[in-house]
């Protein structure tokens, strides 16, 4: 259901809200651990001849769903048995989806999180390419199929999710004994940060991309200032013109929406009505454009919205925001995100003054996008705690933002207590911003830091950090270029 503006894969690399592709094959249940800790990699060079798959499946609670071939790697789709409640592990378990891109146990390992579903197709995060390492990717708890049954939603919080990561890391560290880095984009970058906050001794470094930091949930003026100046005036005027016309022409466009919903079997029980879903989609239009697009894409927007046809207005909003976004069928996959946004993470509430009184509902809160049967209570202290910890305790942490990405309007900020930590901004970058898009000297510095944290700095780079570059060649199937990001319906989510 995800659409594509700049095309290609997921920020499954970085921003990733890619749904699992439902791998097949029978589950091979884990045996008890063996005494041997070696393992044969596809690339060779390891001391022990025991097959890496056997070593992985010797971990209690680990089971194989499928192994997929990929040149130079072994790629495994796995399930790992986790406690529903890490504070009371005897109170039930669930199976959590894990994927492993195995290169060699002599290489460092990158722990990737999207904060959503995990893709079951091989992909490689930017730090994995930089260090030429292994990659472990973890599906966030409560995203299906990694959801306890029955689901106790009170067990979906940032500490429980960090504890999931800690258990996976502890289990695999016995096999992958070299250095580990945590990474992720957007909600995945937030997830990597929370993991570091609660388990600061696990990772040797953190590379968090485009990670929002909504410390005070009811104070969002930073977003309003962002939208007042982002890009060019012509682009802002085009966007606001289309958005206004979509609300002015609500009646005829909602007739089209009703036909669209009927043809696709869409319902609107969670948000409450087709009218609420329609407006929520239109209200996301400007945000979604800047999240997924670049200034160069402004030329494709209607230049004279008042004289544009209904179909042109519909097509522009649908192409950028996506009219399936707030139907029950569009919301269902992301219920865990909206639950967390309404209980701990916070969510933006922007004014959009150019709309005047055309909006009936304003920016609707996360509560409107979660079934009423699931109770929610906001915890304002959760993000304040993480924010204070990062400022005071960050060690070997890196934040990368895009200049024109709305989610970067409230970023993580490093304080005086931070050590060997860095923040970078990609000029003109969107929500797909990465190290590869930084200006040359910053790209080299960031790359050199990642190599150093992973313990794989070449001698030439030690002598001259300006020579730092990824150790693995770019792979068009595994990697995304800077600015490429999976384009989803522009719902207001990181």
C-alpha atoms as one frame of an Amber mdcrd trajectory, in Angstrom:
protein
   0.000   0.000   0.000   2.998   2.244   0.069   3.361   4.562  -2.926   6.622
   5.836  -4.369   7.729   9.377  -5.263  11.447   8.949  -5.447  10.854   5.275
  -5.903  12.460   2.142  -4.643  12.738   0.108  -1.513  12.168   1.185   2.014
  14.026   3.277   4.252  13.800  -0.344   5.425  17.037   0.865   5.156  16.087
   4.073   6.784  12.610   5.139   7.301  10.991   2.073   6.860   7.557   1.212
   7.473   7.697  -1.715   5.070   5.213  -4.482   5.807   6.605  -7.973   6.165
   6.225  -9.918   2.963   5.057 -13.069   4.655   7.841 -15.545   4.160   6.922
 -19.164   3.764   8.454 -22.443   4.868   8.118 -24.560   7.950   9.610 -23.505
  11.246  12.757 -25.306  12.298  12.698 -25.165  16.055  15.849 -24.223  17.934
  17.892 -26.827  19.714  19.925 -26.291  22.832  23.217 -24.392  22.431  26.251
 -26.401  21.425  29.715 -25.962  22.841  31.120 -24.778  19.540  30.964 -21.101
  18.699  32.502 -21.059  15.250  30.606 -20.825  12.009  31.282 -20.973   8.284
  30.407 -17.799   6.400  29.650 -17.495   2.719  32.766 -15.373   2.382  34.963
 -17.759   4.376  37.697 -16.785   6.774  36.168 -18.131   9.970  37.915 -20.654
  12.186  35.033 -22.978  13.022  33.448 -25.190  10.378  30.014 -25.472  11.985
  27.428 -23.949   9.654  26.250 -20.492  10.715  22.596 -21.537  10.424  23.170
 -24.337  12.934  24.795 -21.925  15.346  21.926 -19.455  15.072  19.289 -22.155
  15.552  21.156 -23.412  18.608  20.008 -20.245  20.386  17.065 -21.178  22.640
  13.859 -19.711  21.268  15.220 -19.061  17.767  13.468 -20.717  14.819  13.940
 -20.532  11.067  11.200 -19.355   8.754  13.195 -19.161   5.555  16.684 -18.784
   4.142  16.971 -16.704   0.985  20.061 -16.672  -1.222  21.982 -13.470  -1.893
  25.481 -13.232  -3.414  28.175 -12.808  -0.769  25.771 -13.285   2.155  23.543
 -15.746   3.959  20.117 -14.254   4.599  17.803 -15.697   7.245  14.227 -14.846
   8.196  13.730 -15.944  11.801  11.371 -15.922  14.756  12.629 -15.335  18.287
  10.579 -16.080  21.384  10.274 -13.009  23.612   8.508 -12.330  26.913   5.380
 -10.233  26.555   6.518  -8.411  29.692  10.265  -8.285  30.345   9.574  -7.384
  33.978   7.542 -10.564  34.417   8.843 -13.045  31.835   6.745 -15.888  33.215
   3.545 -14.132  32.121   3.551 -15.276  28.514   5.615 -15.071  25.333   5.267
 -14.134  21.676   7.313 -14.700  18.528   9.178 -11.678  17.191  10.345 -11.501
  13.572  14.108 -11.113  13.064  16.154 -11.095   9.871  19.886 -11.668   9.623
  22.108 -10.642   6.727  25.202 -12.704   7.515  28.555 -11.861   5.998  31.201
 -13.119   8.392  31.522 -13.376  12.173  34.886 -11.638  11.860  33.045  -8.477
  10.715  31.161  -5.949  12.890  27.386  -6.175  13.136  24.783  -3.459  12.641
  21.496  -3.715  14.539  18.833  -2.093  12.352  15.358  -1.088  13.488  12.679
   0.629  11.421  10.334   0.979  14.377   7.663  -0.774  12.296   7.477  -4.058
  10.388  10.654  -5.702   9.185  11.087  -6.438   5.491  11.741 -10.099   4.733
  13.749  -9.233   1.627  17.504  -8.613   1.922  18.513  -4.970   2.369  21.451
  -3.133   3.849  21.436   0.014   5.977  24.014   2.674   5.225  26.182   1.848
   8.278  26.194  -1.807   7.210  27.571  -0.796   3.820  30.090   1.568   5.423
  31.540  -1.076   7.764  31.002  -4.009   5.356  29.346  -5.963   8.124  26.502
  -8.205   9.160  23.027  -6.818   9.775  20.395  -7.908  12.275  16.954  -6.351
  11.676  14.158  -6.546  14.234  10.437  -6.074  13.815   8.973  -3.750  16.442
   6.726  -5.456  18.957   2.971  -5.391  18.245   3.457  -4.958  14.504   2.071
  -8.096  12.934   3.050 -10.869  12.975   5.155  -9.876  16.031   2.119  -9.304
  18.250   1.177 -11.194  21.418  -2.214 -12.864  21.405  -4.203 -11.672  23.194
  -2.606  -8.236  22.901  -2.048  -6.401  26.187  -1.368  -2.951  24.757   0.022
  -1.682  28.048   3.114  -3.766  27.210   3.817  -1.671  24.111   6.263   0.946
  25.351   9.786   2.090  24.613  11.373   0.205  27.520   9.774  -3.113  26.566
  10.893  -2.625  22.942  14.444  -1.746  24.037  14.442  -4.888  26.152  13.458
  -6.910  23.057  16.572  -5.563  21.349  18.723  -6.252  24.386  17.695  -9.922
  24.442  18.326 -10.353  20.709  21.716  -8.673  21.032  22.664 -10.783  24.058
  21.721 -13.981  22.228  23.619 -13.135  19.031  26.651 -11.490  20.594  27.967
 -14.958  21.436  28.225 -15.599  17.699  28.913 -12.096  16.413  31.567 -11.081
  18.899  32.977  -8.038  17.107  31.676  -4.511  17.604  28.019  -3.614  17.182
  26.319  -0.420  15.978  22.634   0.438  16.277  20.908   2.311  13.471  17.522
   3.207  12.060  15.662   6.028  10.372  12.784   8.127  11.658  10.923   5.966
  14.198  13.793   3.516  13.736  16.248   6.250  14.721  14.105   6.989  17.750
  14.129   3.267  18.549  17.935   3.123  18.307  18.122   6.104  20.660  15.793
   4.554  23.229  17.772   1.309  23.104  20.941   3.256  23.875  19.229   5.131
  26.700  18.075   1.962  28.472  20.992  -0.328  27.555  23.986   1.992  27.065
  26.561  -0.774  27.437  25.277  -2.916  24.540  26.259  -0.948  21.445  29.599
   0.532  20.400  27.906   3.362  18.501  24.542   4.664  17.294  23.712   6.203
  13.904  20.189   7.643  14.033  18.686   9.181  10.907  15.932  11.829  10.770
  14.795  10.992  14.314  12.087  13.297  15.742  12.226  14.294  19.403   8.865
  15.635  20.576   9.900  16.521  24.129   6.864  18.661  25.003   3.884  17.238
  23.169   1.612  20.283  23.425   4.225  22.808  22.232   4.773  22.470  18.485
   5.633  25.997  17.355   8.925  24.733  15.871   6.906  22.976  13.169   4.958
  26.154  12.391   8.206  28.085  11.990   9.531  25.352   9.721   6.562  25.464
   7.345   6.691  29.264   7.192  10.130  29.211   5.578  10.863  25.793   4.058
  11.775  25.630   0.380  10.718  28.523  -1.838   7.746  30.875  -1.631   6.481
  29.661  -5.008   6.510  26.068  -3.795   4.795  26.931  -0.517   2.140  28.902
  -2.423   1.468  26.002  -4.788   1.064  23.586  -1.897  -1.195  25.848   0.148
  -3.276  26.610  -2.959  -3.974  22.928  -3.661  -4.696  22.255  -0.004  -7.178
  25.153   0.206  -8.966  24.067  -2.953  -9.256  20.509  -1.647 -11.150  21.844
   1.384 -13.178  24.412  -0.564 -14.276  21.669  -2.974 -14.978  19.208  -0.188
 -18.449  18.270  -1.471 -17.585  17.182  -5.041 -14.279  15.623  -4.012 -15.915
  13.658  -1.198 -18.334  12.232  -3.761 -15.280  11.016  -5.641 -13.888   9.711
  -2.339 -17.087   7.749  -1.680 -16.805   6.102  -5.077 -13.127   5.374  -4.469
 -13.867   3.868  -1.047 -16.718   1.724  -2.387 -14.566   0.421  -5.231 -11.789
  -0.575  -2.837 -13.883  -1.775   0.093 -12.659   0.960   2.431 -14.451   1.704
   5.698 -13.992   4.504   8.257 -15.031   3.127  11.624 -11.832   4.027  13.493
 -11.586   7.668  12.440 -15.360   8.007  12.619 -16.481   9.154   9.170 -15.444
   9.572   5.568 -15.439  13.342   6.132 -12.886  13.068   8.939 -10.714  10.751
   6.855 -10.924  13.083   3.866  -9.874  16.121   5.870  -7.084  14.270   7.675
  -5.620  13.306   4.298  -5.840  16.869   2.990  -4.350  18.294   6.204  -1.295
  16.066   5.729  -0.688  17.262   2.164   1.943  19.941   2.849   3.732  17.871
   5.479   3.814  14.808   3.263   5.247  16.756   0.336   8.235  18.021   2.292
   8.748  14.680   4.009   9.039  12.735   0.764   9.907  15.294  -1.927  12.590
  17.788  -2.901  12.373  21.421  -4.035  12.853  20.183  -7.599   9.525  18.326
  -7.316   7.626  21.594  -6.852   7.461  22.048 -10.612   5.051  19.096 -10.824
   2.513  20.768  -8.507  -0.485  22.654  -9.963   0.660  26.262 -10.393  -2.866
  27.751 -10.415  -4.938  25.665  -8.023  -8.038  27.893  -8.271  -8.357  27.124
 -11.968  -7.310  23.481 -11.729  -9.926  20.795 -12.330 -11.325  18.668  -9.509
  -9.413  15.733 -10.937  -6.121  17.660 -10.826  -6.679  18.584  -7.191  -7.656
  15.007  -6.348  -4.651  13.565  -8.156  -2.205  15.890  -6.418  -3.523  15.151
  -2.928  -3.837  11.431  -3.605  -0.357  11.246  -5.108   1.242  12.958  -2.115
  -0.963  12.107   0.881  -2.869   9.030  -0.342  -6.616   8.779   0.150  -6.411
   5.255   1.533  -4.375   6.524   4.502  -7.144   7.036   7.050  -9.466   4.238
   6.007  -9.612   1.386   8.497  -7.630  -0.716   6.065  -4.871   1.921   5.857
  -4.729   2.542   9.596  -4.725  -1.073  10.730  -1.055  -1.776  10.016  -0.002
   1.327  11.944  -2.149   0.966  15.051   0.985   0.278  17.160   2.577   3.532
  15.969  -0.486   5.651  16.701  -0.831   3.966  20.068   2.744   4.916  20.960
   2.334   8.437  19.575  -0.641   8.888  21.882   0.966   7.320  24.954   4.686
   8.216  24.895   6.171   9.535  21.643   3.988  12.567  21.114   2.753  13.871
  17.758   2.823  17.195  15.878  -0.083  19.631  15.875   0.524  22.370  13.298
  -1.632  25.442  12.645  -1.481  25.928   8.837  -2.863  29.505   9.012  -3.298
  29.690   5.217  -6.348  27.448   5.580  -8.299  30.021   7.588 -11.507  28.427
   8.859 -11.718  25.746   6.161 -10.727  22.948   8.544 -13.460  21.361  10.640
 -11.268  19.192  12.846  -7.724  20.590  12.824  -4.878  18.140  13.150  -6.551
  15.138  14.662  -4.779  13.441  17.596  -3.468   9.842  17.569  -6.434   8.778
  19.710  -8.639   9.216  16.603  -6.580   6.636  14.685  -6.631   3.836  17.263
  -9.713   1.672  17.865 -11.602   2.857  20.939 -11.383  -0.625  22.420  -7.664
   0.032  23.102  -7.176   2.322  26.148  -4.575   5.097  25.913  -3.063   7.435
  28.518  -0.267   9.862  27.639   2.977   9.768  29.661   4.613  13.220  29.302
   7.731  12.191  31.217   8.839   9.503  28.750  10.361  11.793  26.080  11.705
  14.278  28.622  13.670  11.457  30.214  15.204  10.363  26.904  15.947  13.937
  25.829  17.765  14.699  29.105  19.696  11.438  28.898  20.937  12.139  25.352
  22.070  15.649  26.280  23.956  14.444  29.328  25.152  10.966  28.424  25.458
  10.515  24.658  28.573   8.532  23.791  29.448   7.710  20.185  26.032   8.750
  18.897  25.354  10.380  15.528  22.229  12.162  14.306  21.669  12.900  10.614
  18.798  15.171   9.521  17.451  16.571   6.244  17.260  20.360   5.962  13.769
  20.299   4.408  12.336  17.387   6.411   9.525  18.506   8.754  10.359  15.790
  11.273  13.709  17.477  11.871  12.040  20.613  13.223  12.190  19.029  16.681
  15.488  17.109  16.677  17.631  15.441  19.285  20.210  17.911  20.563  23.546
  16.975  22.054  24.377  18.706  25.334  27.572  19.430  27.204  27.639  15.929
  28.601  27.865  14.317  25.149  31.179  12.743  24.137  32.381  11.744  20.660
  28.876  12.451  19.324  27.783  14.448  16.299  24.828  16.032  14.503  24.791
  16.586  10.735  22.268  18.099   8.319  21.959  17.221   4.624  21.464  20.437
   2.604  18.048  20.380   0.935  17.539  16.854   2.258  14.194  15.196   2.941
  13.242  12.268   5.186  15.658  10.068   3.247  18.711  12.055   4.373  21.852
  10.016   4.923  25.582  10.392   5.431  26.128  10.009   1.687  24.265  13.292
   1.108  26.391  15.413   3.422  28.868  17.939   2.086  32.238  16.322   1.363
  34.142  17.141   4.553  31.218  16.236   6.832  30.602  13.019   4.898  34.214
  11.994   5.440  34.119  12.889   9.151  30.871  10.995   9.701  32.094   7.968
   7.757  35.400   7.957   9.658  33.523   8.035  12.977  31.323   5.082  11.975
  34.380   3.075  10.888  36.160   3.909  14.130  33.207   2.946  16.318  32.952
  -0.358  14.450  36.684  -1.020  14.896  37.402  -1.334  11.151  39.242   1.891
  10.305  41.745   1.292   7.480  45.273   2.516   8.109  44.942   5.143   5.376
  41.878   6.611   7.104  43.588   6.589  10.493  46.316   8.694   8.911  43.857
  10.939   7.053  40.132  10.806   8.020  39.314  12.789   4.865  39.899   9.553
   2.922  37.079   7.733   4.710  34.568   5.972   2.470  32.320   2.884   2.729
  34.222  -0.390   2.813  31.601  -2.200   0.721  30.684  -1.230  -2.807  27.245
   0.208  -3.443  24.732  -2.508  -4.371  21.691  -1.335  -6.306  19.552  -4.139
  -4.882  20.645  -3.870  -1.256  21.255  -0.152  -0.809  19.421   3.147  -1.270
  21.056   6.295  -2.532  20.824   9.504  -0.537  17.339  10.991  -0.722  15.696
   7.767  -1.908  12.987   6.750   0.452  10.000   4.522   0.243   7.061   6.772
  -0.447   4.065   6.011   1.703   0.700   7.591   2.112   1.618  10.868   3.742
   0.065  10.135   7.086   1.633  12.146   9.838   3.994   9.516  11.149   7.785
   9.272  11.231
